[in-house]
Amino acid sequence: MARQEVESLVQVAQSSLDRLYLAVGGVGCCVLLADRNGIPVERRGSAGDDATFCSWGLWPGTSWSEESEGTNGIGTCLVEQRAVTIHRDQHFLTRNTLLSCTTAPVYDHEGHLAAALDVSSCRADLTESFVNLIAIAANDAATRIEAEYFRLAYPRARILVVPVADKGSRALIAVDADDLVIGATRAARLALGITQACMRKSLPAADLLGTAEKAIESLATAERGVLQRALARADGNVTAAAGALGMSRATFYRKLQRLDLHRAN
């Protein structure tokens, strides 16, 4: 049941989970994707380590919410909605103090917390420096999953990267054919101050990104672009370009002259 509710996210995450496990599996780590309730729904791990991880509860179907396990990677990440590393005795329950868990949140296309991506190890020789590398890998994987899930939600939209200071953030917006914003990731919402109320009304991308003054819009400007694109697609053939736009050749010529456009030779 838990997996069914996030099945589309699980499918999107497959390649990122494989890639992350390829990076950390060789040092005895397992990779878990848990739903918003802290229940793992997908896992990557070595068959030789399965019995050990299963005995620790690092297995699909086991609850790792803070209510069930106290302070732990998955549960604490979900409560605080940020990437965390809970290293050994930082765990609340004594039985979990041999674990090292690094977890990053994953948000859906509407900016809601959807899942937690966790890398866990129970090896005693796992150094703090390597834990830091694992944290970077987990965050990068969460970023990829979020971006891919966002693109899946808006398959016909243009996806723009919002220029923010944190280059590793997931600040993306989806823009329709009219250059109106129809979607934004959580990072983009935070960076640009986009609220749910904003998303319910028409929001020009140029206004949101602060580029409206640099590209002053007018009907003439828009018409120039339409005519030039039609000519380019028709390889400079005016008759074909006019037909594609549903107008006569004479009307097309008049528009070219009015806008001071010259047909390419």
PyMOL commands that set and color helices and strands:
alter all, ss='L'
color gray80, all
select helices_A, chain A and resi 2-5+7-27+47-56+66-69+73-80+88-90+94-96+128-153+186-192+196-199+205-209+219-233+238-244+249-258
alter helices_A, ss='H'
color red, helices_A
select strands_A, chain A and resi 30-35+40-44+84-87+100-107+113-121+158-161+172-175+181-184
alter strands_A, ss='S'
color yellow, strands_A
deselect
rebuild
show_as cartoon
